[in-house]
Amino acid sequence: MHPFASYVLRSYYKATGWNEDNLYANFTRSSSAILDFSVPRGLHLSISKSPNSLFKTTYSMTAMPSLNGSVGYIFTSCDLDVKSSGSGRFKDMIERFKVYDQPRRPERREEEWLAGENVTKRDYLMYGRFYLPTGRLDALYSTRLSPTVQALVAAISDPPSNIPAKMHSRGGDPSNIMLNLQHDTGKWCTEYTWSAEDGMWGVRVLHNFGKLGLHNESTEDLEKIVPSKLEGRNGVKRVDEEDAVEGGLKGRVSVGAEVYFSAKERSAGVSTGIRFTTQPDATPPSFQVPSSSPVLAGTSKGPPSQPPTTITALFNPMLGHMSGAYTARVSRDLALSSRFDFNVYSYESEWAMGAEWWMRRRAVLQDADEAIDSVAPPKIPLVHPESSEDVIGVVKVRASTNNDVSLMWEGRLRNMLVSLGVVSDFSSRSKPIKAIGLEVSYFSSE
């Protein structure tokens, strides 16, 4: 599950209209959600509180295998509607596979005027976490410099007493400060990074082919868009009556690359990648669709026009590393992913497979067939409603040719979010279980 700080950061990006999914750093997020999920180690507890819409606090403790904890504080310039762990949408609180909507140019916040003067303030987020008993301090500052430019400053301060002797002899220091500048225009997204610890400079570029998506459409706009694409009764076509897709999957292509150079290590690196993503069946994105729109009422029983799919390929010519991943949702509650890694210099390879299965609790509601057979013509939803079946958990499993098998369950018990996982190594008879852990998280906004 997302740590509370990450959940707040994503809520901040959503509130300010910033698209974090249009970054090259998140190029493989769809497949990584299934193949690279993090299994909790030991026993971990966290409690968070939102006294108001601007200020948040979070406390965490790890009881096993060693006792340690941390205290964190978050402050934002804009009001954030952060839900509690018992009432928030479950899928928003965990890392999962999803097909992201068309890239959009970052939105400009509405200007605020007071007595004829523009009093609009620049958005920012400040975060700090102090670890006990080590005394380590993490800090993050994010701000919007313009509608299409965002700056981030991240810092780590570790007391000298925590530095190992070997690192002391090499002149190493875990303390570091990193600057990151992001420029996103929707079609193009560029990142510039500088790290003080090793003097590293880096540039990342991502380009999306095809048209950009629209911004917040009004109800009238949605009613104009839907009938033009769907027709059936009364000239409106139902989702389950769409024409068959010919010529394979249809979607959009994105290409990206990164170049970095370390002055201290006197080393450099480069990588490039290409990604194909099917067009989502929900346009515009669900969080931008007005819930009061009559277009969104009703229930669709037809399958999507094409399975949500993401295909990525990465290549690092200097290291000789190649990676290809294929991820698709084969049914409403099941997504599968596979990835093949190969090194052209050492001929080492790894094949990883993973699955994500959603568990739901059925609710007693009117049968959808009765709604379709009613006198009134059925309404066409743009997004798949989750009111008929509540998500109560998700099971993730990952296996690779390295004999590592990971299994994790994430769900909600009463008002708490719970993660239970195990990592095993079938090649080891003496220690087949490498790690097992339980994580319990609770946060409240009341």
Secondary structure, DSSP 8 states (H G I E B T S, - for coil): ---HHHHHHHHHHHHHT--GGGSGGGTTHHHHHHHS-----EEEEEEEE-SSSSEEEEEEEEEESS-EEEEEEEEESS------TTTS-GGGGS------------------EETTEE-----EEEEEEEEETT--EEEEEEEEEETTEEEEEEEEE--GGGS-HHHHHTT--S-EEEEEEEEE-SSEEEEEEEETTTTEEEEEEEEE-S--------HHHHHHHHHHH--SGGG---GGG-----SS--EEEEEEEEEEEETTTTEEEEEEEEEEEE--SSSS-GGGS-TT-GGG-S---S--SS--EEEEEEEETTTTEEEEEEEEE-SSSEEEEEEEEEETTT--EEEEEEEEEEEEEE-----HHHHHTSSS-----SS---SSEEEEEEEEEEEETTSEEEEEEEEEETTEEEEEEEEEETT-SS--EEEEEEEEEEEE--
